[in-house]
């Protein structure tokens, strides 16, 4: 490539980069604005909770990736005179732009992974516990306690709460008796039972049928039980890698908590050896105690089989 061809290439490159930079910036802003418009258009607090919980972090990450790409493009519009002198500077500018753009994206990822969940959790709690309004008369509704709400939940719903796969909030208008039941994801995962339809199917047994070796796959037998309808489901899973011995799951002391009516909220923190931290909130000590008896870190994230 001679000098004239190189200069023509640089000129065309700058035109394309400028266009892509503004497109990327526009998409980042549009992605954010569309989410905000949809969020603000929702009137129901539960709908806002679900949208923020499921989509907000993903939306922010997409916007940050687009911004990182725009930064990369912007840097590739700088120092025109220097880049025109020698081809080497073109590739140096590419590398610098990529490095800064990648750094922006990586820092954004760390912020969204470690810092932002705390802010989002405060927002979600505000949405969840803001007093609901009776649509019939405009009266403020009361959130029932765990003990009071059982009268308004059927047996299947109570079974879901007992295995901590689902948490129900029951709001009631004391003056009219109008109730509203909202469903939230629980602290522990459970599968939806294909017989009764409730999220009460839990893994109760794992057994290695055939050990995996370096040259041959093994087989793992899993057994699930529905705590509501009693459904038993079995599944065999192929073990494609040699199994390493699992460390014993930490054992909880008997009766770690005793009932105390003066306590309104219980916060449980689980610190894993790999640095992972899980926090859980409960309305009373009995609920926290039952959770600790059910808790198994290895199965906390298991939501498929």
N, C-alpha and C positions, 0 to 999 in steps of 0.2 A: 504494500500500500504506500503510494507516494504521498508527499506532503499535502498536495491539493485534495486528494481523496480522503486523507485523514481529517482535514479541516471540514470537509463536507459531512463526513460521518459525525464529527463532534457537533456540528450545527444541528443535524437531524436528531442526534441523541438528546440534545438539550430540549428541543421542542417536545419530543415524546415524554421525557422525564417530567417536564413542567406540567403537561396534561395529566399524566398518571399521578403526580403528586397532589394536584387539586382534586382529582377523582377519589383518591384514597382518603384525603381529609374530609371530603364531602360524605363519603360512605361512613366514616367514623362518626361524624356529627349526626347523620341521618339515622344510623343504628341506635344512637343514644336517644334522639328525639322521638323516634317511633316507640321505643320502650316507654318513655315518660308519658307520651300521649295515651298509650294503652293503659298504663298504670293509673293515671289521673282520671281516665274515663270510667274506671271501675268504682262503683259506689259501695259494694259489699266488702267489708274488712277481710273476710275469709278469702275472697277472690284475689284481693290485693296481696294477702299473705302468700297464697299459692304461687302467684306470678313472681313476686320478689324472691321467694325461696327457690323456685325452679329455674328462673331465667336471668335474674339480675347479675349474678357473678359472671355467667357466660356472656351476657351482653357487654359488660365492662371489659372482659378479656378480648372479645372480638374488636372492640373499639381501640384498645391499646395495641393490638397487633396491626391494625390499619394505621394507627399513628406511628408505630415503629417503621412501617414500610414507607410512610410519607417522609419521615426523618431521613431514612436511607436515600430516598429520591432527592430530597432537598440538598443534602450534602453533595450529591452528584451534579449539582448546578453551580457549585462554588469554584473559585479559582480557575476561571475559564482560561485566562492568559497563560497560567502555568501548565495546564493540561494540554494546551495547544502546542507547547514547545516540544513535548516528547511523549510517545505512546506510554512509556513507563508510568508517568504521572496519572494517566487515565486509570490504570489498574490499581495504583496506590489509592486514588480517591475512591474507587469501588470498594476496596478493602476497608478503608476508614469508615465509609458510609455504612457498610454491612456491620462492622464492629459496633458502632454507636447505635444503630437500629436494633441489633440483637441485644445489646446491653439494656436498652429501654424496654424491650419486650420481656427480658428475663427478670428485671427488677419489678416490672408490673406484675409478672406471674408470682413472684415472692410476696409482694404486698397483698395481692388478692388471695393467696393461699394462707398466709399467716396473720396478717393484720386485719384485713377486711372482714373475715368471718365474725369478729367481735362486734364490729359496727352493725353488720347485717343482723346479728342475733338480737341486738337491742331494738332494731327496727321491727323485726318479726314479733318480738314480745309485745311491743307497743300495739301492733296490729291485732295480735291475738287477744290481748286482755283489755282493749278499749271497750267500754260498755256498749253492748248492742242496743239497738232501738227497735221497739215493736212497730212494724210497718203498718199495723192497723190503727194505732192511736198515738204513736210517737213517744210512748213511755220508755224510760230507760229500763233495761233488763238486768237481772242479777245472774252472775256466774255461780253455779252450784258447786259445792265441794265434792270431793271424790265419793264420800259417803252418801251425800244427798242425791247425786246424779244417777246412782244405780237404779232408782225407782223409775227412771225414764229410759233406761237402756234395756234392750232385750237380752236374752241369755247369750246370743252369739256375740253381741257387742261387748258384753262383760267378759266373755272368754278372750276376746281380742285384747282387752285391756289387761287381763290377768297374765298374758304372756308378753306384754309390753310391746306388741307389734303395732298397735294402734292406740291412740289416745283421743278420747271424746270429750268435748266441752259442751255442757248443757246450760243454755241461757234460758231464763224464765222471767216472764212479766208477772210479778206477784199479784197485781191487781186483777188480771184477767186469766192467768194460767197459761197464756200463750208461751210455747216453748220452741227453741231452735237448737238443733244438735249439729255440731261441727266436728268433722273428722280430721285428725292430724296424724302424721307419721309418728310411731312410738320410738322408744329408745333402742329396742332390739328388733332385729328383722325376723319376719316369719313369712311363709309363703301362703298364697291364697289356696284354700282347699278346693279341689275340683268337685267336691260333693256338696258342701254346705255354702261355699262362696265366701266364707269369712277368712281373714288373714290369721289363721290359728294353726297352720301346719308347720310344725317345728321338727328339726333334726334331733332324733333321740338316740340314735345308735350308728356307729361307724365300725366296720369290721373289714380287715384286710383279708380278702379271700385268697389272693395270690400275691406273693411278694414280687416287686419289680426288681429286675436285675439290670446290669449294664447292656445286656443284649436282648432282653425280652420284657415286654410290657407286663405290668401287674394288674390286679383288679381290686377295687374297693367297693364294698357293699354299704349302701346308706339306707337307713330306715327312718321314715318320717311319720309323725303321729299328729292327728288333729285333736286338740284339747277340747273342741266343742262337740263334734259328731263322732269322734272316735275312729275316723278314717285312718288306715295304715297304708302308706305308700312306700314301695321299695324301689331302689334304683342301683344299678351297678355302674361304676365309673372306672374308666381305663386309667391306670397309673403309668404314664409314659416315662417317668424318671425314677431313679432309685430313691427310695424313701429314706429320709433322714429321721433319726429318732427325735421325737418331739419332747420338749422340756415339759415337765409337769406343770399343769395349770395351777396358779397360785390358789391356795385354799383360804376360804374366808372363815373367820372365827364364828362360833355359834352365837346367835343372838347379838350381833354387833351393835344393834340399836334397841332401845326400849322406848315405849310410848311416852310422849310428853306433850300435853295439849297446848303448852305455851309456844311451841315451835310451829311456825306457819310455813316455812319453806326450807327444804333440805337440798343442799348442793353436794353432789358426789363427783369427785375427780378421780379418773383412772389414768395412772401414769404407766405406760408400757416401757419395756426395756429398750425399745428402739427410739424412744423420745416422743412417741405419739401420746397426745393428751386428749382425753375424752371427758366432757363435762355433762352432767345430767341434773335436772331439777325435778323435785318431787314436792307434792303438797303436804305430805305427812311422813312420819317415821316408818309406819307400817308399810307404806308403798315403797319406800327406799329399801327397807329390809327385804321385801319380796324380790325386788329387782336384783339386789346383790346375790341372793340365793340362786337366781336364774342366770346370772351374768357369766358369759364365756367369751373372752376376748377373741379367740380364734373363729368364733361363729358370728361375731358382731356384724361383720360386713357381708355375711353370706346371704344373698338375696336371689340366687338362682341355683339350680341343680341340674 
